[in-house]
Amino acid sequence: MAVNKKEKIFALMYNTSDVAKLRKFVEDIKNQGGSTQKSKYLTWANYCGFYTLASLEDTYWTVDKLTAAIYKYMEKNINLIIFEIQDAPVQGRMVDKYWTWWKESQDLTGTFKNYKRARKLEKIISYTKRKAELDKKEQDIARRKAELKKAISLKKKEDELKAQERELDELEKQLHPEPEVIEETPKKKRKGFWR
């Protein structure tokens, strides 16, 4: 089998009085139906004197989850240690049937088999782009609205200040009234005696 970098291997060493039940645990997980359960797919192998469980990096299983699941299934009738083997030469132990399913599920080339999926993907991409455009427009409108509100509030403040200035002018006029200017009629010059 070819090496696959996505695959992750768990080494399992255990002591139990019911080995068959432990093997049935892995078989049950392998045989789970439905595409939603493929994330829990595990394969089992006896390798170099200990057992290995193979899964993928982006699937459900971790050391903690695997330990908890085995303890629960075995009803605590087991002593075990599990650790993850990284960058190991045992990579590529997942069965061919799994890789066939994996490749088919990742194939978005628009072949007849995947035509519906490709169409759905196009729709999703189109909706996503449209949503991004609408979000951007919404942000622009919110920004412009905020700017206009600021401008209106500045205009109102300016009008209020002008009104207050006029009021002050009126008060000043009341406090210091301007003196009345009386216009005198010019006097006619009298003609003198001497002409």
C-alpha positions in Angstrom: 0.0 0.0 0.0 1.2 3.5 -0.8 2.2 5.9 2.0 -0.5 8.6 2.7 0.6 11.6 4.8 -3.0 12.2 6.0 -3.0 8.9 7.8 -2.3 8.7 11.5 -1.3 5.5 13.4 -2.0 4.6 17.0 0.1 2.0 18.7 -1.9 -0.1 21.2 -0.5 -2.3 23.9 -3.1 -4.0 26.2 -3.9 -6.7 28.7 -7.4 -8.1 28.8 -9.2 -11.3 29.4 -11.5 -10.7 26.4 -9.4 -10.1 23.3 -12.3 -11.0 20.9 -14.4 -8.2 22.4 -11.6 -5.7 21.7 -11.3 -6.8 18.1 -15.1 -6.6 17.8 -14.8 -2.9 18.9 -12.6 -2.1 15.9 -14.7 -4.2 13.5 -17.8 -2.4 14.6 -16.3 1.0 13.9 -15.0 -0.2 10.5 -18.4 -1.5 9.5 -20.4 1.6 10.6 -22.6 2.7 7.7 -23.3 6.2 6.4 -21.0 8.8 5.1 -21.2 10.8 8.4 -19.6 7.9 10.2 -16.6 7.7 7.9 -14.8 10.1 10.2 -14.7 7.4 12.8 -13.3 4.8 10.4 -10.4 2.7 11.9 -8.4 -0.2 10.6 -6.7 -2.7 12.8 -3.4 -4.6 12.3 -0.9 -6.6 14.3 2.5 -5.1 13.6 5.9 -5.8 15.2 4.4 -7.5 18.3 1.8 -4.8 19.1 -1.5 -3.7 17.6 -1.9 -0.6 15.4 -5.1 1.3 14.7 -5.0 3.5 11.6 -7.1 6.6 11.1 -6.7 10.0 9.4 -5.4 13.3 10.7 -8.6 15.2 10.1 -11.0 12.5 11.5 -12.6 12.1 14.9 -10.0 10.0 16.6 -7.3 11.2 19.1 -5.5 9.3 21.8 -7.9 10.5 24.5 -11.0 9.7 22.5 -9.8 6.3 21.5 -8.8 5.4 25.1 -12.2 6.6 26.5 -14.1 4.6 23.8 -12.2 1.4 24.4 -12.6 1.6 28.1 -16.3 2.2 27.7 -16.8 -0.6 25.2 -14.7 -3.1 27.2 -16.5 -2.1 30.4 -13.1 -1.3 32.0 -12.0 -5.0 31.5 -8.7 -3.8 30.0 -5.4 -2.2 30.9 -4.0 -0.4 28.0 -1.6 2.2 26.7 -2.1 4.1 23.4 0.3 6.5 21.8 0.4 8.1 18.4 3.2 7.2 16.0 4.3 10.2 14.0 6.4 10.1 10.8 6.6 6.3 11.0 7.3 3.9 8.2 4.1 2.1 8.9 2.1 4.9 7.2 -0.3 3.7 4.5 -1.9 0.9 6.4 -5.5 2.0 5.8 -7.4 -0.5 3.6 -7.9 0.2 -0.1 -11.7 0.3 0.3 -11.3 3.3 2.5 -9.0 5.1 0.1 -11.4 4.4 -2.8 -14.2 6.0 -0.8 -11.9 8.9 0.2 -10.9 9.7 -3.4 -14.5 9.5 -4.6 -15.7 11.9 -1.8 -12.9 14.4 -2.6 -13.5 14.2 -6.4 -15.2 17.5 -7.5 -14.2 17.4 -11.1 -17.8 17.5 -12.3 -17.9 13.9 -13.8 -21.3 12.4 -14.4 -21.1 10.6 -11.0 -20.4 13.8 -9.2 -22.5 16.1 -11.4 -25.0 16.9 -8.6 -22.2 17.5 -6.1 -20.4 19.9 -8.6 -23.7 21.8 -9.2 -24.3 22.1 -5.4 -20.7 23.3 -5.0 -21.2 25.9 -7.7 -24.4 27.1 -5.9 -22.7 27.2 -2.6 -19.8 29.3 -4.0 -22.2 31.6 -5.8 -24.2 32.1 -2.6 -21.0 32.7 -0.6 -19.8 35.3 -3.1 -23.2 37.0 -3.1 -23.3 37.0 0.7 -19.8 38.6 0.8 -21.0 41.3 -1.6 -24.1 42.0 0.4 -22.1 42.2 3.6 -19.7 44.7 2.0 -22.6 46.8 0.8 -24.2 46.7 4.3 -20.9 47.8 5.8 -20.6 50.7 3.3 -24.2 51.8 4.0 -23.6 51.7 7.8 -20.3 53.7 7.4 -22.1 56.3 5.2 -25.0 56.5 7.6 -22.6 57.1 10.5 -20.8 59.9 8.5 -24.1 61.6 7.6 -25.3 61.4 11.2 -22.0 63.1 12.3 -22.5 65.8 9.6 -26.1 66.4 10.6 -25.1 66.7 14.3 -22.4 69.2 13.3 -24.9 71.3 11.3 -27.3 71.3 14.2 -24.5 72.4 16.6 -23.5 75.2 14.1 -27.1 76.4 13.9 -27.5 76.3 17.7 -24.3 78.4 18.1 -25.5 80.9 15.5 -28.8 81.2 17.4 -26.9 81.7 20.7 -24.8 84.4 19.1 -27.9 86.3 17.9 -29.4 86.0 21.3 -26.2 87.4 22.9 -26.3 90.3 20.4 -29.9 91.0 21.5 -29.0 90.9 25.2 -26.1 93.3 24.6 -28.3 95.7 22.8 -30.7 95.6 25.8 -27.8 96.2 28.2 -26.1 99.0 26.3 -28.7 100.8 24.2 -27.3 103.0 21.5 -27.7 106.7 22.2 -30.4 108.4 20.2 -29.0 110.7 17.5 -31.0 114.0 17.2 -30.7 115.6 14.0 -30.5 119.4 14.2 -31.9 121.5 11.5 -29.2 123.8 10.2 -29.6 127.4 11.2 -29.9 130.0 8.6 -27.2 132.6 8.6 -28.4 136.0 9.2 -27.2 138.7 7.0 -25.2 141.3 8.8 -25.5 145.0 8.8 -22.7 145.6 6.6 -23.2 144.7 3.1 
